Amino acid sequence: MEAKRLAAEKAVEFVEDGMIVGLGTGSTVAYAIDKLGELVKQGLKIRGIATSTRSEKLARERGIDLVTFAGVNQIDLTIDGADEVDPDWNLIKGGGGALLREKIVAAASKRLIIIVDESKVVQRLGQFPLPVEVVPFGYEVTMRKLTELGYNPQLRTTDGQPYITDNGNYILDCRMGQLDKPGETHDHLNRMVGVVDNGLFIGYASQVIVGYHNGLVKELSKRIH
């Protein structure tokens, strides 16, 4: 937990007065929202756009003003977590179920700072199951198609019932092993009828901050090709 907090508080240092700030979802981002709440009480003027009802609730509790895309065209800075990050800063996200809103916010952001602890840094994506958000209607057909293609999908459930995203969709967690070409996998999945989006974030991250269990916090260097 300390490693997550260190990464989160380092990312908050990049937030400036007057910014529109995207608020990601997950346990690591919760530390960032807590810290932003402290700074708001001290006079920091920001407005936030939350990626989930959970983050929205936490932000309101911490006194952060929230806005919607109805009045905002672009976000100055978004802080979000990831389930995996590779040397090219490709990400798997969606373990918390908010991948679609997270991707909408990421795409609208000038900068996306990803905060993780060291366990999330991998050489290749794919050990963590890839979440795929699907339309509930006919999800069985989508699931069978993914199975035929070797994605090994499993319907995410809560208390024996399908997990429902904030957008009213289901999530299929796909276990296909290491992803040699994550960009191609992303595009292939999103061309499938019934798929809303998937948890591969390719080319979105502007910066990756890693917290370590020994108390260090570092920025992850991007691989040079």
Biotite code that builds the C-alpha atoms (Angstrom):
import biotite.structure as struc

atoms = struc.array([
    struc.Atom([0.000, 0.000, 0.000], chain_id="A", res_id=1, res_name="MET", atom_name="CA", element="C"),
    struc.Atom([2.874, 2.351, 0.773], chain_id="A", res_id=2, res_name="GLU", atom_name="CA", element="C"),
    struc.Atom([4.264, 1.896, -2.747], chain_id="A", res_id=3, res_name="ALA", atom_name="CA", element="C"),
    struc.Atom([0.900, 2.835, -4.267], chain_id="A", res_id=4, res_name="LYS", atom_name="CA", element="C"),
    struc.Atom([0.617, 5.909, -2.072], chain_id="A", res_id=5, res_name="ARG", atom_name="CA", element="C"),
    struc.Atom([4.120, 7.077, -3.002], chain_id="A", res_id=6, res_name="LEU", atom_name="CA", element="C"),
    struc.Atom([3.378, 6.823, -6.728], chain_id="A", res_id=7, res_name="ALA", atom_name="CA", element="C"),
    struc.Atom([0.026, 8.580, -6.314], chain_id="A", res_id=8, res_name="ALA", atom_name="CA", element="C"),
    struc.Atom([1.396, 11.496, -4.323], chain_id="A", res_id=9, res_name="GLU", atom_name="CA", element="C"),
    struc.Atom([4.265, 11.960, -6.781], chain_id="A", res_id=10, res_name="LYS", atom_name="CA", element="C"),
    struc.Atom([1.758, 12.245, -9.648], chain_id="A", res_id=11, res_name="ALA", atom_name="CA", element="C"),
    struc.Atom([-0.256, 14.851, -7.757], chain_id="A", res_id=12, res_name="VAL", atom_name="CA", element="C"),
    struc.Atom([2.815, 17.107, -7.767], chain_id="A", res_id=13, res_name="GLU", atom_name="CA", element="C"),
    struc.Atom([2.172, 17.715, -11.487], chain_id="A", res_id=14, res_name="PHE", atom_name="CA", element="C"),
    struc.Atom([-1.326, 19.109, -10.866], chain_id="A", res_id=15, res_name="VAL", atom_name="CA", element="C"),
    struc.Atom([-1.464, 22.898, -11.150], chain_id="A", res_id=16, res_name="GLU", atom_name="CA", element="C"),
    struc.Atom([-3.990, 25.512, -10.104], chain_id="A", res_id=17, res_name="ASP", atom_name="CA", element="C"),
    struc.Atom([-6.861, 25.913, -12.562], chain_id="A", res_id=18, res_name="GLY", atom_name="CA", element="C"),
    struc.Atom([-6.493, 22.485, -14.187], chain_id="A", res_id=19, res_name="MET", atom_name="CA", element="C"),
    struc.Atom([-9.217, 20.135, -15.325], chain_id="A", res_id=20, res_name="ILE", atom_name="CA", element="C"),
    struc.Atom([-8.075, 16.824, -13.831], chain_id="A", res_id=21, res_name="VAL", atom_name="CA", element="C"),
    struc.Atom([-9.181, 13.360, -14.909], chain_id="A", res_id=22, res_name="GLY", atom_name="CA", element="C"),
    struc.Atom([-9.651, 11.064, -11.923], chain_id="A", res_id=23, res_name="LEU", atom_name="CA", element="C"),
    struc.Atom([-9.026, 7.418, -12.646], chain_id="A", res_id=24, res_name="GLY", atom_name="CA", element="C"),
    struc.Atom([-10.335, 4.386, -10.789], chain_id="A", res_id=25, res_name="THR", atom_name="CA", element="C"),
    struc.Atom([-8.759, 1.905, -8.406], chain_id="A", res_id=26, res_name="GLY", atom_name="CA", element="C"),
    struc.Atom([-6.918, 1.596, -5.117], chain_id="A", res_id=27, res_name="SER", atom_name="CA", element="C"),
    struc.Atom([-3.811, 3.476, -6.281], chain_id="A", res_id=28, res_name="THR", atom_name="CA", element="C"),
    struc.Atom([-5.796, 6.404, -7.671], chain_id="A", res_id=29, res_name="VAL", atom_name="CA", element="C"),
    struc.Atom([-7.757, 6.611, -4.432], chain_id="A", res_id=30, res_name="ALA", atom_name="CA", element="C"),
    struc.Atom([-4.554, 7.826, -2.761], chain_id="A", res_id=31, res_name="TYR", atom_name="CA", element="C"),
    struc.Atom([-4.222, 10.521, -5.426], chain_id="A", res_id=32, res_name="ALA", atom_name="CA", element="C"),
    struc.Atom([-7.810, 11.661, -4.889], chain_id="A", res_id=33, res_name="ILE", atom_name="CA", element="C"),
    struc.Atom([-7.187, 11.785, -1.137], chain_id="A", res_id=34, res_name="ASP", atom_name="CA", element="C"),
    struc.Atom([-4.104, 13.955, -1.672], chain_id="A", res_id=35, res_name="LYS", atom_name="CA", element="C"),
    struc.Atom([-5.895, 16.238, -4.120], chain_id="A", res_id=36, res_name="LEU", atom_name="CA", element="C"),
    struc.Atom([-8.654, 16.657, -1.547], chain_id="A", res_id=37, res_name="GLY", atom_name="CA", element="C"),
    struc.Atom([-6.086, 17.801, 1.007], chain_id="A", res_id=38, res_name="GLU", atom_name="CA", element="C"),
    struc.Atom([-4.671, 20.340, -1.444], chain_id="A", res_id=39, res_name="LEU", atom_name="CA", element="C"),
    struc.Atom([-8.136, 21.614, -2.364], chain_id="A", res_id=40, res_name="VAL", atom_name="CA", element="C"),
    struc.Atom([-8.768, 22.319, 1.319], chain_id="A", res_id=41, res_name="LYS", atom_name="CA", element="C"),
    struc.Atom([-5.510, 24.285, 1.298], chain_id="A", res_id=42, res_name="GLN", atom_name="CA", element="C"),
    struc.Atom([-6.709, 26.413, -1.632], chain_id="A", res_id=43, res_name="GLY", atom_name="CA", element="C"),
    struc.Atom([-5.887, 24.467, -4.822], chain_id="A", res_id=44, res_name="LEU", atom_name="CA", element="C"),
    struc.Atom([-8.452, 25.291, -7.509], chain_id="A", res_id=45, res_name="LYS", atom_name="CA", element="C"),
    struc.Atom([-9.163, 22.334, -9.787], chain_id="A", res_id=46, res_name="ILE", atom_name="CA", element="C"),
    struc.Atom([-12.144, 20.659, -11.411], chain_id="A", res_id=47, res_name="ARG", atom_name="CA", element="C"),
    struc.Atom([-12.332, 16.928, -11.864], chain_id="A", res_id=48, res_name="GLY", atom_name="CA", element="C"),
    struc.Atom([-13.881, 14.457, -14.287], chain_id="A", res_id=49, res_name="ILE", atom_name="CA", element="C"),
    struc.Atom([-14.285, 11.020, -12.713], chain_id="A", res_id=50, res_name="ALA", atom_name="CA", element="C"),
    struc.Atom([-13.990, 7.730, -14.606], chain_id="A", res_id=51, res_name="THR", atom_name="CA", element="C"),
    struc.Atom([-16.387, 5.799, -12.364], chain_id="A", res_id=52, res_name="SER", atom_name="CA", element="C"),
    struc.Atom([-19.168, 6.286, -9.855], chain_id="A", res_id=53, res_name="THR", atom_name="CA", element="C"),
    struc.Atom([-16.741, 5.113, -7.140], chain_id="A", res_id=54, res_name="ARG", atom_name="CA", element="C"),
    struc.Atom([-14.178, 7.795, -7.974], chain_id="A", res_id=55, res_name="SER", atom_name="CA", element="C"),
    struc.Atom([-16.944, 10.373, -8.312], chain_id="A", res_id=56, res_name="GLU", atom_name="CA", element="C"),
    struc.Atom([-18.229, 9.539, -4.830], chain_id="A", res_id=57, res_name="LYS", atom_name="CA", element="C"),
    struc.Atom([-14.727, 9.703, -3.316], chain_id="A", res_id=58, res_name="LEU", atom_name="CA", element="C"),
    struc.Atom([-13.949, 13.016, -5.043], chain_id="A", res_id=59, res_name="ALA", atom_name="CA", element="C"),
    struc.Atom([-17.157, 14.595, -3.771], chain_id="A", res_id=60, res_name="ARG", atom_name="CA", element="C"),
    struc.Atom([-16.392, 13.378, -0.248], chain_id="A", res_id=61, res_name="GLU", atom_name="CA", element="C"),
    struc.Atom([-12.959, 15.024, -0.521], chain_id="A", res_id=62, res_name="ARG", atom_name="CA", element="C"),
    struc.Atom([-14.430, 18.351, -1.644], chain_id="A", res_id=63, res_name="GLY", atom_name="CA", element="C"),
    struc.Atom([-13.279, 18.229, -5.282], chain_id="A", res_id=64, res_name="ILE", atom_name="CA", element="C"),
    struc.Atom([-15.550, 20.043, -7.746], chain_id="A", res_id=65, res_name="ASP", atom_name="CA", element="C"),
    struc.Atom([-16.684, 17.766, -10.554], chain_id="A", res_id=66, res_name="LEU", atom_name="CA", element="C"),
    struc.Atom([-17.694, 18.641, -14.102], chain_id="A", res_id=67, res_name="VAL", atom_name="CA", element="C"),
    struc.Atom([-18.847, 16.708, -17.158], chain_id="A", res_id=68, res_name="THR", atom_name="CA", element="C"),
    struc.Atom([-17.897, 16.694, -20.824], chain_id="A", res_id=69, res_name="PHE", atom_name="CA", element="C"),
    struc.Atom([-20.933, 18.862, -21.512], chain_id="A", res_id=70, res_name="ALA", atom_name="CA", element="C"),
    struc.Atom([-18.833, 21.853, -20.506], chain_id="A", res_id=71, res_name="GLY", atom_name="CA", element="C"),
    struc.Atom([-15.297, 20.575, -21.103], chain_id="A", res_id=72, res_name="VAL", atom_name="CA", element="C"),
    struc.Atom([-13.589, 19.766, -24.394], chain_id="A", res_id=73, res_name="ASN", atom_name="CA", element="C"),
    struc.Atom([-10.200, 18.731, -23.091], chain_id="A", res_id=74, res_name="GLN", atom_name="CA", element="C"),
    struc.Atom([-8.679, 17.523, -19.823], chain_id="A", res_id=75, res_name="ILE", atom_name="CA", element="C"),
    struc.Atom([-5.334, 19.015, -18.796], chain_id="A", res_id=76, res_name="ASP", atom_name="CA", element="C"),
    struc.Atom([-4.048, 16.034, -16.847], chain_id="A", res_id=77, res_name="LEU", atom_name="CA", element="C"),
    struc.Atom([-5.405, 12.616, -15.916], chain_id="A", res_id=78, res_name="THR", atom_name="CA", element="C"),
    struc.Atom([-4.045, 10.394, -13.158], chain_id="A", res_id=79, res_name="ILE", atom_name="CA", element="C"),
    struc.Atom([-4.946, 6.727, -13.478], chain_id="A", res_id=80, res_name="ASP", atom_name="CA", element="C"),
    struc.Atom([-3.653, 3.297, -12.572], chain_id="A", res_id=81, res_name="GLY", atom_name="CA", element="C"),
    struc.Atom([-3.027, 0.135, -14.585], chain_id="A", res_id=82, res_name="ALA", atom_name="CA", element="C"),
    struc.Atom([-3.088, -3.608, -14.071], chain_id="A", res_id=83, res_name="ASP", atom_name="CA", element="C"),
    struc.Atom([0.019, -4.031, -16.243], chain_id="A", res_id=84, res_name="GLU", atom_name="CA", element="C"),
    struc.Atom([2.453, -1.709, -18.030], chain_id="A", res_id=85, res_name="VAL", atom_name="CA", element="C"),
    struc.Atom([5.153, -2.820, -20.474], chain_id="A", res_id=86, res_name="ASP", atom_name="CA", element="C"),
    struc.Atom([8.412, -1.087, -21.535], chain_id="A", res_id=87, res_name="PRO", atom_name="CA", element="C"),
    struc.Atom([6.567, 0.692, -24.383], chain_id="A", res_id=88, res_name="ASP", atom_name="CA", element="C"),
    struc.Atom([4.034, 2.050, -21.869], chain_id="A", res_id=89, res_name="TRP", atom_name="CA", element="C"),
    struc.Atom([1.273, -0.087, -23.335], chain_id="A", res_id=90, res_name="ASN", atom_name="CA", element="C"),
    struc.Atom([-1.255, -0.897, -20.632], chain_id="A", res_id=91, res_name="LEU", atom_name="CA", element="C"),
    struc.Atom([-3.824, -3.422, -19.543], chain_id="A", res_id=92, res_name="ILE", atom_name="CA", element="C"),
    struc.Atom([-6.584, -1.705, -17.581], chain_id="A", res_id=93, res_name="LYS", atom_name="CA", element="C"),
    struc.Atom([-10.075, -2.618, -16.477], chain_id="A", res_id=94, res_name="GLY", atom_name="CA", element="C"),
    struc.Atom([-9.513, -4.818, -13.467], chain_id="A", res_id=95, res_name="GLY", atom_name="CA", element="C"),
    struc.Atom([-11.721, -2.353, -11.612], chain_id="A", res_id=96, res_name="GLY", atom_name="CA", element="C"),
    struc.Atom([-14.377, -2.484, -14.324], chain_id="A", res_id=97, res_name="GLY", atom_name="CA", element="C"),
    struc.Atom([-14.090, 1.126, -15.544], chain_id="A", res_id=98, res_name="ALA", atom_name="CA", element="C"),
    struc.Atom([-12.089, 0.612, -18.751], chain_id="A", res_id=99, res_name="LEU", atom_name="CA", element="C"),
    struc.Atom([-14.504, 2.322, -21.158], chain_id="A", res_id=100, res_name="LEU", atom_name="CA", element="C"),
    struc.Atom([-14.845, 5.544, -19.187], chain_id="A", res_id=101, res_name="ARG", atom_name="CA", element="C"),
    struc.Atom([-11.120, 5.460, -18.431], chain_id="A", res_id=102, res_name="GLU", atom_name="CA", element="C"),
    struc.Atom([-10.351, 5.261, -22.153], chain_id="A", res_id=103, res_name="LYS", atom_name="CA", element="C"),
    struc.Atom([-12.769, 8.093, -23.005], chain_id="A", res_id=104, res_name="ILE", atom_name="CA", element="C"),
    struc.Atom([-11.083, 10.281, -20.382], chain_id="A", res_id=105, res_name="VAL", atom_name="CA", element="C"),
    struc.Atom([-7.590, 9.243, -21.497], chain_id="A", res_id=106, res_name="ALA", atom_name="CA", element="C"),
    struc.Atom([-8.378, 10.085, -25.115], chain_id="A", res_id=107, res_name="ALA", atom_name="CA", element="C"),
    struc.Atom([-9.559, 13.558, -24.091], chain_id="A", res_id=108, res_name="ALA", atom_name="CA", element="C"),
    struc.Atom([-6.470, 14.288, -21.963], chain_id="A", res_id=109, res_name="SER", atom_name="CA", element="C"),
    struc.Atom([-3.425, 16.348, -22.867], chain_id="A", res_id=110, res_name="LYS", atom_name="CA", element="C"),
    struc.Atom([-1.396, 14.210, -20.454], chain_id="A", res_id=111, res_name="ARG", atom_name="CA", element="C"),
    struc.Atom([-2.046, 10.816, -18.886], chain_id="A", res_id=112, res_name="LEU", atom_name="CA", element="C"),
    struc.Atom([0.069, 9.943, -15.859], chain_id="A", res_id=113, res_name="ILE", atom_name="CA", element="C"),
    struc.Atom([-0.083, 6.258, -14.965], chain_id="A", res_id=114, res_name="ILE", atom_name="CA", element="C"),
    struc.Atom([0.662, 5.333, -11.369], chain_id="A", res_id=115, res_name="ILE", atom_name="CA", element="C"),
    struc.Atom([1.506, 1.768, -10.339], chain_id="A", res_id=116, res_name="VAL", atom_name="CA", element="C"),
    struc.Atom([3.477, -0.208, -7.790], chain_id="A", res_id=117, res_name="ASP", atom_name="CA", element="C"),
    struc.Atom([6.400, -2.290, -9.009], chain_id="A", res_id=118, res_name="GLU", atom_name="CA", element="C"),
    struc.Atom([4.333, -5.497, -9.294], chain_id="A", res_id=119, res_name="SER", atom_name="CA", element="C"),
    struc.Atom([2.455, -4.025, -12.286], chain_id="A", res_id=120, res_name="LYS", atom_name="CA", element="C"),
    struc.Atom([5.595, -3.490, -14.404], chain_id="A", res_id=121, res_name="VAL", atom_name="CA", element="C"),
    struc.Atom([6.062, -6.382, -16.867], chain_id="A", res_id=122, res_name="VAL", atom_name="CA", element="C"),
    struc.Atom([8.185, -7.153, -19.901], chain_id="A", res_id=123, res_name="GLN", atom_name="CA", element="C"),
    struc.Atom([5.140, -8.301, -21.898], chain_id="A", res_id=124, res_name="ARG", atom_name="CA", element="C"),
    struc.Atom([1.454, -7.756, -21.323], chain_id="A", res_id=125, res_name="LEU", atom_name="CA", element="C"),
    struc.Atom([-0.852, -10.697, -20.813], chain_id="A", res_id=126, res_name="GLY", atom_name="CA", element="C"),
    struc.Atom([-0.339, -12.325, -17.456], chain_id="A", res_id=127, res_name="GLN", atom_name="CA", element="C"),
    struc.Atom([-3.224, -10.234, -16.120], chain_id="A", res_id=128, res_name="PHE", atom_name="CA", element="C"),
    struc.Atom([-6.520, -11.242, -17.805], chain_id="A", res_id=129, res_name="PRO", atom_name="CA", element="C"),
    struc.Atom([-7.553, -8.755, -20.490], chain_id="A", res_id=130, res_name="LEU", atom_name="CA", element="C"),
    struc.Atom([-10.994, -7.248, -19.742], chain_id="A", res_id=131, res_name="PRO", atom_name="CA", element="C"),
    struc.Atom([-13.323, -6.921, -22.725], chain_id="A", res_id=132, res_name="VAL", atom_name="CA", element="C"),
    struc.Atom([-16.505, -4.901, -22.229], chain_id="A", res_id=133, res_name="GLU", atom_name="CA", element="C"),
    struc.Atom([-19.421, -6.364, -24.165], chain_id="A", res_id=134, res_name="VAL", atom_name="CA", element="C"),
    struc.Atom([-23.102, -5.606, -24.766], chain_id="A", res_id=135, res_name="VAL", atom_name="CA", element="C"),
    struc.Atom([-25.288, -7.860, -22.579], chain_id="A", res_id=136, res_name="PRO", atom_name="CA", element="C"),
    struc.Atom([-27.627, -8.693, -25.468], chain_id="A", res_id=137, res_name="PHE", atom_name="CA", element="C"),
    struc.Atom([-26.207, -11.744, -27.211], chain_id="A", res_id=138, res_name="GLY", atom_name="CA", element="C"),
    struc.Atom([-23.106, -11.801, -25.037], chain_id="A", res_id=139, res_name="TYR", atom_name="CA", element="C"),
    struc.Atom([-23.182, -15.594, -25.276], chain_id="A", res_id=140, res_name="GLU", atom_name="CA", element="C"),
    struc.Atom([-22.566, -15.303, -29.025], chain_id="A", res_id=141, res_name="VAL", atom_name="CA", element="C"),
    struc.Atom([-19.701, -12.850, -28.457], chain_id="A", res_id=142, res_name="THR", atom_name="CA", element="C"),
    struc.Atom([-18.263, -15.164, -25.812], chain_id="A", res_id=143, res_name="MET", atom_name="CA", element="C"),
    struc.Atom([-18.406, -18.194, -28.115], chain_id="A", res_id=144, res_name="ARG", atom_name="CA", element="C"),
    struc.Atom([-16.688, -16.248, -30.885], chain_id="A", res_id=145, res_name="LYS", atom_name="CA", element="C"),
    struc.Atom([-13.900, -15.167, -28.516], chain_id="A", res_id=146, res_name="LEU", atom_name="CA", element="C"),
    struc.Atom([-13.528, -18.778, -27.380], chain_id="A", res_id=147, res_name="THR", atom_name="CA", element="C"),
    struc.Atom([-13.201, -19.993, -30.975], chain_id="A", res_id=148, res_name="GLU", atom_name="CA", element="C"),
    struc.Atom([-10.457, -17.419, -31.547], chain_id="A", res_id=149, res_name="LEU", atom_name="CA", element="C"),
    struc.Atom([-8.483, -18.601, -28.517], chain_id="A", res_id=150, res_name="GLY", atom_name="CA", element="C"),
    struc.Atom([-9.168, -15.685, -26.167], chain_id="A", res_id=151, res_name="TYR", atom_name="CA", element="C"),
    struc.Atom([-10.438, -17.962, -23.368], chain_id="A", res_id=152, res_name="ASN", atom_name="CA", element="C"),
    struc.Atom([-13.088, -15.536, -22.071], chain_id="A", res_id=153, res_name="PRO", atom_name="CA", element="C"),
    struc.Atom([-14.737, -15.827, -18.679], chain_id="A", res_id=154, res_name="GLN", atom_name="CA", element="C"),
    struc.Atom([-17.773, -13.803, -17.670], chain_id="A", res_id=155, res_name="LEU", atom_name="CA", element="C"),
    struc.Atom([-16.952, -11.582, -14.700], chain_id="A", res_id=156, res_name="ARG", atom_name="CA", element="C"),
    struc.Atom([-19.439, -12.123, -11.892], chain_id="A", res_id=157, res_name="THR", atom_name="CA", element="C"),
    struc.Atom([-20.290, -10.658, -8.501], chain_id="A", res_id=158, res_name="THR", atom_name="CA", element="C"),
    struc.Atom([-22.179, -12.799, -5.974], chain_id="A", res_id=159, res_name="ASP", atom_name="CA", element="C"),
    struc.Atom([-23.001, -15.268, -8.726], chain_id="A", res_id=160, res_name="GLY", atom_name="CA", element="C"),
    struc.Atom([-24.484, -12.627, -11.031], chain_id="A", res_id=161, res_name="GLN", atom_name="CA", element="C"),
    struc.Atom([-22.868, -10.936, -14.054], chain_id="A", res_id=162, res_name="PRO", atom_name="CA", element="C"),
    struc.Atom([-20.788, -7.913, -13.064], chain_id="A", res_id=163, res_name="TYR", atom_name="CA", element="C"),
    struc.Atom([-22.400, -4.816, -14.593], chain_id="A", res_id=164, res_name="ILE", atom_name="CA", element="C"),
    struc.Atom([-20.254, -1.818, -15.522], chain_id="A", res_id=165, res_name="THR", atom_name="CA", element="C"),
    struc.Atom([-21.271, 1.790, -14.927], chain_id="A", res_id=166, res_name="ASP", atom_name="CA", element="C"),
    struc.Atom([-22.341, 1.739, -18.582], chain_id="A", res_id=167, res_name="ASN", atom_name="CA", element="C"),
    struc.Atom([-24.693, -1.231, -18.111], chain_id="A", res_id=168, res_name="GLY", atom_name="CA", element="C"),
    struc.Atom([-22.436, -3.719, -19.913], chain_id="A", res_id=169, res_name="ASN", atom_name="CA", element="C"),
    struc.Atom([-20.781, -7.039, -19.039], chain_id="A", res_id=170, res_name="TYR", atom_name="CA", element="C"),
    struc.Atom([-17.063, -7.807, -18.871], chain_id="A", res_id=171, res_name="ILE", atom_name="CA", element="C"),
    struc.Atom([-15.391, -10.891, -20.291], chain_id="A", res_id=172, res_name="LEU", atom_name="CA", element="C"),
    struc.Atom([-11.938, -11.478, -18.795], chain_id="A", res_id=173, res_name="ASP", atom_name="CA", element="C"),
    struc.Atom([-9.747, -13.079, -21.467], chain_id="A", res_id=174, res_name="CYS", atom_name="CA", element="C"),
    struc.Atom([-6.755, -15.232, -20.603], chain_id="A", res_id=175, res_name="ARG", atom_name="CA", element="C"),
    struc.Atom([-4.733, -15.694, -23.769], chain_id="A", res_id=176, res_name="MET", atom_name="CA", element="C"),
    struc.Atom([-1.221, -15.451, -22.358], chain_id="A", res_id=177, res_name="GLY", atom_name="CA", element="C"),
    struc.Atom([1.499, -13.068, -23.428], chain_id="A", res_id=178, res_name="GLN", atom_name="CA", element="C"),
    struc.Atom([0.564, -10.487, -26.037], chain_id="A", res_id=179, res_name="LEU", atom_name="CA", element="C"),
    struc.Atom([3.314, -10.184, -28.638], chain_id="A", res_id=180, res_name="ASP", atom_name="CA", element="C"),
    struc.Atom([1.392, -7.582, -30.641], chain_id="A", res_id=181, res_name="LYS", atom_name="CA", element="C"),
    struc.Atom([-0.955, -5.753, -28.263], chain_id="A", res_id=182, res_name="PRO", atom_name="CA", element="C"),
    struc.Atom([-1.908, -3.135, -30.852], chain_id="A", res_id=183, res_name="GLY", atom_name="CA", element="C"),
    struc.Atom([-3.135, -5.789, -33.269], chain_id="A", res_id=184, res_name="GLU", atom_name="CA", element="C"),
    struc.Atom([-5.008, -7.576, -30.483], chain_id="A", res_id=185, res_name="THR", atom_name="CA", element="C"),
    struc.Atom([-6.707, -4.304, -29.525], chain_id="A", res_id=186, res_name="HIS", atom_name="CA", element="C"),
    struc.Atom([-7.862, -3.604, -33.075], chain_id="A", res_id=187, res_name="ASP", atom_name="CA", element="C"),
    struc.Atom([-8.988, -7.186, -33.687], chain_id="A", res_id=188, res_name="HIS", atom_name="CA", element="C"),
    struc.Atom([-11.151, -7.223, -30.566], chain_id="A", res_id=189, res_name="LEU", atom_name="CA", element="C"),
    struc.Atom([-12.750, -3.856, -31.268], chain_id="A", res_id=190, res_name="ASN", atom_name="CA", element="C"),
    struc.Atom([-13.799, -4.949, -34.750], chain_id="A", res_id=191, res_name="ARG", atom_name="CA", element="C"),
    struc.Atom([-15.945, -7.710, -33.277], chain_id="A", res_id=192, res_name="MET", atom_name="CA", element="C"),
    struc.Atom([-19.703, -7.160, -33.159], chain_id="A", res_id=193, res_name="VAL", atom_name="CA", element="C"),
    struc.Atom([-20.873, -7.061, -29.549], chain_id="A", res_id=194, res_name="GLY", atom_name="CA", element="C"),
    struc.Atom([-17.567, -5.746, -28.188], chain_id="A", res_id=195, res_name="VAL", atom_name="CA", element="C"),
    struc.Atom([-17.807, -2.211, -26.805], chain_id="A", res_id=196, res_name="VAL", atom_name="CA", element="C"),
    struc.Atom([-14.089, -1.797, -26.029], chain_id="A", res_id=197, res_name="ASP", atom_name="CA", element="C"),
    struc.Atom([-11.219, -3.634, -24.403], chain_id="A", res_id=198, res_name="ASN", atom_name="CA", element="C"),
    struc.Atom([-8.676, -2.946, -21.691], chain_id="A", res_id=199, res_name="GLY", atom_name="CA", element="C"),
    struc.Atom([-5.638, -2.461, -23.922], chain_id="A", res_id=200, res_name="LEU", atom_name="CA", element="C"),
    struc.Atom([-4.467, 1.158, -23.823], chain_id="A", res_id=201, res_name="PHE", atom_name="CA", element="C"),
    struc.Atom([-1.996, 1.649, -26.654], chain_id="A", res_id=202, res_name="ILE", atom_name="CA", element="C"),
    struc.Atom([-0.163, 4.961, -26.938], chain_id="A", res_id=203, res_name="GLY", atom_name="CA", element="C"),
    struc.Atom([-2.126, 6.827, -24.271], chain_id="A", res_id=204, res_name="TYR", atom_name="CA", element="C"),
    struc.Atom([0.382, 7.116, -21.423], chain_id="A", res_id=205, res_name="ALA", atom_name="CA", element="C"),
    struc.Atom([2.486, 10.291, -21.231], chain_id="A", res_id=206, res_name="SER", atom_name="CA", element="C"),
    struc.Atom([4.340, 9.313, -18.071], chain_id="A", res_id=207, res_name="GLN", atom_name="CA", element="C"),
    struc.Atom([4.546, 6.249, -15.804], chain_id="A", res_id=208, res_name="VAL", atom_name="CA", element="C"),
    struc.Atom([5.352, 6.631, -12.103], chain_id="A", res_id=209, res_name="ILE", atom_name="CA", element="C"),
    struc.Atom([6.284, 3.520, -10.147], chain_id="A", res_id=210, res_name="VAL", atom_name="CA", element="C"),
    struc.Atom([6.238, 3.143, -6.385], chain_id="A", res_id=211, res_name="GLY", atom_name="CA", element="C"),
    struc.Atom([8.558, 0.542, -4.865], chain_id="A", res_id=212, res_name="TYR", atom_name="CA", element="C"),
    struc.Atom([8.162, -1.387, -1.634], chain_id="A", res_id=213, res_name="HIS", atom_name="CA", element="C"),
    struc.Atom([11.559, -0.154, -0.445], chain_id="A", res_id=214, res_name="ASN", atom_name="CA", element="C"),
    struc.Atom([10.160, 3.392, -0.343], chain_id="A", res_id=215, res_name="GLY", atom_name="CA", element="C"),
    struc.Atom([11.541, 4.648, -3.639], chain_id="A", res_id=216, res_name="LEU", atom_name="CA", element="C"),
    struc.Atom([9.444, 6.230, -6.369], chain_id="A", res_id=217, res_name="VAL", atom_name="CA", element="C"),
    struc.Atom([10.703, 6.545, -9.937], chain_id="A", res_id=218, res_name="LYS", atom_name="CA", element="C"),
    struc.Atom([9.543, 7.484, -13.399], chain_id="A", res_id=219, res_name="GLU", atom_name="CA", element="C"),
    struc.Atom([9.620, 4.512, -15.747], chain_id="A", res_id=220, res_name="LEU", atom_name="CA", element="C"),
    struc.Atom([11.763, 5.064, -18.830], chain_id="A", res_id=221, res_name="SER", atom_name="CA", element="C"),
    struc.Atom([10.136, 4.275, -22.148], chain_id="A", res_id=222, res_name="LYS", atom_name="CA", element="C"),
    struc.Atom([11.847, 1.741, -24.379], chain_id="A", res_id=223, res_name="ARG", atom_name="CA", element="C"),
    struc.Atom([13.710, 3.306, -27.300], chain_id="A", res_id=224, res_name="ILE", atom_name="CA", element="C"),
    struc.Atom([13.226, 1.465, -30.588], chain_id="A", res_id=225, res_name="HIS", atom_name="CA", element="C"),
])
